[in-house]
Amino acid sequence: MSTEEAHDDHGHHLPAVQDWPRGFGEASWWPFVTAVGGAGIYVGAGLYIMGQDQIVGDMLGPAVFVGSIFVFLAGLYGWLYHAFVSHFWSRDANQKSASKLRWGMIAFLGSELATFGALFTYYFYIRAGAWPPQELPPLVGSLVLVNTAILIASSFTLHWAHVAIRNENRRNFILGLALTLLLGVIFIGGQVYEYYEFIVHKGFDLTTGVFGSAFYGLTGLHGLHVSMGAVLLGIVFVRALRGQYSAERHVSVSTASMYWHFVDVVWIFLVVVLYVGAEVGA
């Protein structure tokens, strides 16, 4: 059997397969790239804290942080394309593969729940002590309320799109996906603007006490997940434009919806506990 036959990529280039040493099967470098980007995010945060004490340059931490986010998203895109898109690119994907993808997403969401749970445990730990541990900026304002409404609306538009493709309504399906992507991007922009207001105008940043570390840890992790979800929905949207979904074939739409709804539920819990709960206690 030739190399091309052994690695059926459905006509799409998978560079990691060609570069991987023979004998290791269809492996990929993309998870490694994603892991490097994820680790760099934490390194950037650490360098930023060190920069406050003049141990390293002030701009080194933010530069590493932003660069690592791009590396992380690039690795995620390659990973998703290799393991999520190309495998289901052809029309002959069977039900067994679809079931594996759904269970894979459920397992992934379980690990994400544990990750968020660890940070929420840290917040509840500091919340059990003297409160507030520092002077808090006004957390519950119009911006966070509007952002919350936008993210909730995006869940409805995605559900509308999902129902549309199950009813073979391709126009509403594509329109719903486009609206969901737009709302997701607006949400990310709103969170960046909130960070700007807190850091520049309120003097509230990652180094501002234990609450600052909990606030930026939780909201930053969530913002990263929304960005991941936007990449995932972007891939689904491109495939939708190419007519690759139908009422019988939409498993990747289902799994993307599961992830996006999970991110929305986490945000609602985060707003109630972190934003409203902090101000009520203060």
C-alpha positions, 0 to 999 in steps of 0.5 A: 500500500502506498503512503498516499493510500495509507494516509487518506486525507480526502484531498486536503494537505495534512503536513503533520502526517508527512513530517511524522517519522514512519512507524508512528501511525497517523500522528500530529504535531498540532497537540504539541503546538497547542500545548506550547501556546497554552504553557506560554500563556501562563509563562507570560502571566508570570513574566508580567508579575515579575515585570511589576518588580522590575525583575524583567522588562515591563513589556516582556510578559504581555508580549509573551502572553499575546504571542502565546495566545496566537500560537495556541489558537493556531495549534488549536485550528490545526488540531481541529482540522486534522482530527475534527474536520478532515476525518469527517470531510468525506460524505461516507463518515459512519455512525460509529465515528459520529458517536465517538466524536460526541463522546469525545466532546463529552469527555473534553467538557468533563475535563474543562469542568474540572479546570474551571472547578479548580479556579472556582475552588480557589475563589471560594477559598479566599471568599471564606476569609475576610471580605473584601480582601481589598478595595474592589472596583464597581464590577456589576455595570452596564458592560457586563450586563450587555455582554451577558445578554450577548452571550446568552443570545448567541446560544439561542441563535446557535440553537436556531441554526441547529434546528434549521439544519435538522429541518433542511433549512440551509438559509436559516442554518447559515444565518444562525451560524453567522449571527452566533459568530458575530455575537461571540466576537462582540462578546470577546471585544467587550471583555477586552474593553472591560479589561482596559477599563479596569487596568488603565482607569481603575488600576485593577489588574492581575497583581491587585491582591488575591481577588485580582488573581481570581478575577482575571484567572476565571474571566481570562480562562473563560475568554480563552474558551470563547475564543476557542469556541469561535474558532470551532464555529468558524470551521463549522461555518466554512463547512456550512458554506460549502454545503457539507451538512444535512438533516442526516449529517450534522454531528460536528454542528451538535458537538460545537453546540455542546461546547458553546452552550457549556461556555455560556452556562459557565459565564452565567455562573461566573457572573452570579458568583464572581461579579454579583457575589463579590459586590453583594458581600462587599 
